[in-house]
Amino acid sequence: MYLEDKTGISAKVSFLGFRVLTCLALLTVPAFAQAPASSSPAASSHPAEKATLIERSIDLASKGRCEEALPLLKKLAPGVKEKQVKYRALMATVRCAMNRGENQTTAIALFDLKRDYPKDPEVLYMTSQFFLGIAESASQELAAVAPNSYQTRELEAETLESQGKWKEAAEIYRKILEEHPKLRGIHYRLGRAALSQPEFPSADEDARKEFEQELAIDPVNAAAEFWLGEIARREGQWEDAIAHFASAAKLDSNFGDALLSLGTSLNSAKRFDEAIPPLEQYVKRAPEALAGHYQLGIAYARTGRKEDSAREIALHQKLLEKSQAAANARTNATPH
């Protein structure tokens, strides 16, 4: 089940890395877009001359002559129309910018690559390596300039989370709250820590209290609302679950899991008509998600929409077979 996967709350990606990526996405001003019109030959060339210049800049980059290549790439790469040439130009920009320590230029080029080539393995790899490097550098600087700050201790706790040391992380969070009782996000992380230790009989209740305290401090924390809904769902408290999932989806319009959980809970409460809109939104956002098509198929079937139901169940079956085939391929490719 999709929800079973979420309750493990495995920290596969550095929380700090996520913060750095988010901040850069929000705060970085695209230098390419900002640059004023240039009277240089690179800016005023005819298409054939531009094509020659972009190939020359890519060639210079491949030879390690980034000091010459990078100014040309920064001016020309964003305007390239041919997809393969643009890919090569942006990749050359990333490599040269990283080589010269131009982090803003690197980030902009990576965002362009991620937008235009979202599933390219090399793009994903280079993006992860760059932002993990930024995160590591920022964490080291934080520890150096403010070793006793709550931010440094919070980062220490997040590192413990990534290692599965939830009890140790929770101890640090509690100490932070003793000094900063109104700090946003800490009660939420304590709630996550509680859910990640299901061996304790009071885990769900402890988590519920933490998420409620988080919402008292930060009423727009959609994730806290979501997990309150998840706890209610586990207990079969469908009306409470629906209310929390609906609130999470309202607070964060991009919260796909909240839409899926809302639709699933509405189905469980036999409110099938109401389940259809959030489930339709979810499958539109995540067309290859098994659970969404399955739950939408149920909602359609129970409201008399037989053809729509058959279509969704068929999609679910097709995606299931595709998933199983991929899993078998991975198993067969693994050395024994």
Summary of the structure (lengths in Angstrom):
residues: 336
radius of gyration: 24.6
end to end distance: 28.5
largest distance: 71.9
contacts: 1011
relative contact order: 0.06
helix: 77%
strand: 0%
